[in-house]
Amino acid sequence: MPHALDPQRAAQHGGAVMRLVDEIFPLVEGFYVDLHKNPELSHQEHRTAGAVAEWLARAGFEVATGIGGTGVVGVLRNGEGPTVLLRGDMDALPVEEKTGLPYASTARGVDDEGRDVPIMHACGHDAHTACLVGAADLLAGARDHWRGTLMVVAQPGEETLDGAEAMLRDGLYTRFGRPDIVLGQHLGSQPAGMVAHRAGPLMAASTQLRVRVFGTGGHAARPDAAVDPVVIAASIVTRLQTIVAREVSPSEMAVVTVGRISAGTKANVIPDEALLEIDTRALNPAVTDRLHDAIDRIVRAEAAASGARREPEITVVRETDITANSPEATAQVLAAHRAYFGDGYVVELPEPVTASEDFGAFGLPGDPEPVPYVYWFLGGTPHQVWESAPGQTPYEKLQAVPANHSPFFAPDREPVLRAGLAAMAVGALAYLGRGEDPVPTGGQAAFSAAEPPPAPASTAAAPDFAPAGGRPEFPATPAHGGAPLGGPAEPAVARPGDAAPYGDPYPAGPVPPGRVPPTAAYPDPLPAPGAPLPPPTGPAAPGTPPPPPAGSPAGTGPRGGHARVDDDEGEPTAATDMADHLGDDDPPAPPAPSAAPPQGPAIMAPPPQGPPVAAPPPPPPGAAPYPPGGDRDTDRDRDRDRDEPPYYDPSARYDSGQEPPQDPPYRL
């Protein structure tokens, strides 16, 4: 187990590294949109892999492609220290997208059985990949903050649960080095920007079985002269439901699902065989064995009971073990995330989930010296969708919002990407961050709000203003891209569509739990709307890239190959305006101040409260998913197309003035 840095120090390094995020965020956002519009099925991720490889090469990584098929590996060596592996998955699903997003996928492809199918990033792998290359770029541009080796792995075939094993068989660890720690993240249905951890078992083991039962074909008018495999298959489906209910202890988790059944070609023909595909989930290897034994017994018994003249065929198509996080490593990464994001954005899951992953294969289960790994969930549900969902508890809301693999799965783009970039970077810095030198943070205090930080040696007094409307205002926190509590205010960085440099993320009302209202001990660092911003105090952070001199040629910025990747003359990446690239009609936002960018991530949402699970059962079937009212526009609700999916209101997501990108602002 590698030695972890003090959480506060890891958060300080993270804040310094994330100072560069506004420079590359338009590229990361455009990369995400491009991947979402152009998804690729498992082991067909050729275009995606090429884009990842080019990005990593421009960021200074040693890059190898074709690992385990279409996998990509990038290695960046930066002196003595541990090796940290960051992993993201690239493949999409055969799902027809119904989100209504302006950049929704219309792609189609051919699956491994030769069928023409729609393709959609319905599981968030486009965000995983965009955050992976973005975090790698941020860390490459801040090498003075860390020591060691960064290994970036873009994995194919996660949806088929065989991509990780394929990369390992192709020499991932023997060719590129064995990591000391493996880190990864996955989008979930929690509120956008939430980071959810769990030590120990996190995700279930999974097995997919293919069953073929054989009958005797014949005319539909003469069933007495045939053995009908459709009836055998129907009996199997019904009987399988008794395994979990009657053969597994109620204290154990188990799932048996028949996801596919097919037989015959015409109504008046009794076929001679039927096909079933069965999916099992369990957290205990003994329970997995019990499920498989029961399935084998039931399938063969039903065939024999119907007089089948041939034994059924039962084949294991794919399987993966449970994903069980290292308790020690999880505690270390969790502490670093809490120190950076704050308690309101980081939660611990009370129980495992029944979904499955092949991420655990990177930990070499069964090896005498397994590799520790940490896998966490990153919330993706837009906050207005979460708040509008029926139910009072997180569990009830989780049952109502679109989940992974849904055709309506539409993560909230900017909060998800910004939180994902920060979570990846801070997780890596928990092990790579330098511990011997002071961390330059531009005069800012530590990010933790547990105790008031010491006042800087020389600071301007906090502006005195009365909140509009008499309601309480709250200090900016690192989770919202502002200064730490009690620290000097950083100048705002305006983005296209923002109404003002500072926005209050909380509605009128009482102070939310976990927040601190302005007091004498914690003055509000923000000036009144329209008031001039105080200059930042403290020396500029060492290593902070200075603004390019007037008249310097375009593309000669501090980020080398990434300072410029478009074809237009005279516009460096750091000043990229998404609206210009995307043809939006909105007026341009005012130019950002030329001072240093703000510290910490900018997650534009209030911190979610309470655990994401552990609550009473969900509402009964038939309940309206999102009742009208609340903060939704009544005219828009009245005029909405009746055929529009109930879970997603495209216009509601983009009524803030910033239109979603149509095409990426980069050209590979």
C-alpha positions, 0 to 999 in steps of 0.5 A: 500500500503506498503512503498517502499524503495528509488529506489537507495537503492533498486538497491544497495540491488539488486546489493548485492544480485545478487553477488550470481547469478553466484553461482546458475546460472548453476542450474537455466539454467539447471532447465529451460532447463529441464522444456523446454524439459518436458512441462506439460499441464494445471493442469497436472504440477505434475513433474514441481510442484515437482521440484519447491517444492524441490528447495524451500524446499532446499532453506529454505522455508516452502513449501505446494503443491497441492494448487488449484490442482498442485500449490506450495506455499513457505513461507520464514519469515525473521522478521518484515516487509511487505509480498511480493508475487512473482508469476510464472506460470508452464503450457505449451501449446498443440503446436508442437515445431518447433524451432530446439533447441537442447533441443526442446520438443518432449513431448505429452500428453492428453488434457481435451477432451481426444485428444493426443496432442504435448506439448511445452512451447510456452509462456515462462512459463518455464522461468517464473518458473526458474526465480521464484525459482532462485530469491527465492534462491537468496533472501534466501541466502541474508537475511541480506539485507531484512526484512519481509515475502517472499511468492513464488507462482508457479501457475497451469492453467494460459493458462486455465485462472482458476489457480489463482482463483483455488489457491485462492479458496483453501485458498491461502490467508487464509492459508498462509497470505494475501500479501501486494504486488503481483509481476509477469513477463511474457516473450514477443517479445521485445529484450532480457533483456528489461523490459517493464512496464505500469501503469493501464490497461495492458492486456485485459479481455478475455472470451471463448465461446462454441457454438453448433448449431443444424441442421437435418442430412441427405445424402449429395445428398439430402440437401433439406431434411436436415438442414445443421449446417455447413452452419449455422456455416459458416454464424455465422463466417462471421456475427461475423466479423461485431461486432467490425467493426460496433457495437463497437466504434472506440475509444474502443479496442475489438477483436472477434476471432473464433478459432475452428470450427468442424462438421461432419465425412464424406464428403457425410454425412450432420451432425446434429450439428456443434461446434464453439469456440469463443474468445473475448478481451476487456479493458472495461467491457461495451464493453465486455457485448456488444460483448457477447450480439451481439454474442448471437443475431447473433448465434440465428438469423442465426440458426432461419434463416436456419430453425434450429429445436432446439435453439443453446447452448452458454456456457461460458467456461472460462473468466478473468478480465483485468489486471490493474496494481496499478499506485503507485506500478508500479511507485515504481517498475519501479523506482527500475528497472531503478535504477538497469538496467538503462534507456536503459533497462526499458521502459513504454508501451504506450498502453495495449496489447490484450493478457489476464492473470489471474494474476489480480485475486491475486489482489482480484478485487471487494474486499473492500481492493484489493491487489496492484499488478505489472506485467511487460513484459520481452523481450525474442527475441535474439538481432541478430533476432531482428536486422535482422527482417524487419522494421525500427520501434519497431512496425514493428519488433514486427510483424515479430519476433516469438511471444508467442504461436508460434511454433517458440518461442525461447527466448534467454536463458542466457540474459532472465534468468539473467534479469528475476532473477534480475527483480524479486529480485529487485522488491521484494527488493523495498519493503523488502529491509532494509532501516536502515543499510548501504548496503554493496556493496564491495566498489562499488558506487551506480548503477545509472549513472545519476551523477558521483559517488564519488571516493572511498577513495583509488583506483588505477588509471584507466588503460590508453589504446587506444581502438583497431582500434581507435573506442570509447570504453564504460564503463561497466555498471551494466546492463552488469555486470560491475562496475558502472560508475567511480567505480573500476573494478570488476574481470571478471568471465569467462564463458564457451565459452567466448572469453575474460573476457570482451566483447564489446557489441557494434559494431564499430560506433558512441556512441549509444544514452544514452551511455557515452563515456570515458572522464576525468569525466568518465574514462573507468574502464576496462584494455586493452585486455590481460592486468592484472586486477587491484585488486578491491578496498574497503572492501569486502562486509559484508556477502559475502561468503568466498571461501571454505578452501582448502581441505574442503569437497564438498558441504559445501559451503555457500548456504547450501542445494544448495551448492551441488545438483549433485552426483559427488564428489569434485565439488561444485555448485559455480564452476559448468561448464555447458560444463562438465555436457552437454558433450560439445566438446568446450575447457574449459574456463580459471578459474575465479579469486578467488576474489569477483564476479562482481556487478549487472546483466550481460545482454549480449546485447546493450540496446534497443532503443525507445518504443516497440510499437507506430509506422507505420503499419507493412510491407505488407504480403509476405515480407521476415521475415529476409533478408539475409545478415547482420551479418549472416554467408553466408555459413550457409545461403547457406547450410541451409535446405530449410524446416527450419522455416524462423524465427529461425536459430539454428546454428546462436544462438550458434555460440559463442562457448557456446553450449546450455545445453542438460541435466540439471546440477542438479539432483532432 
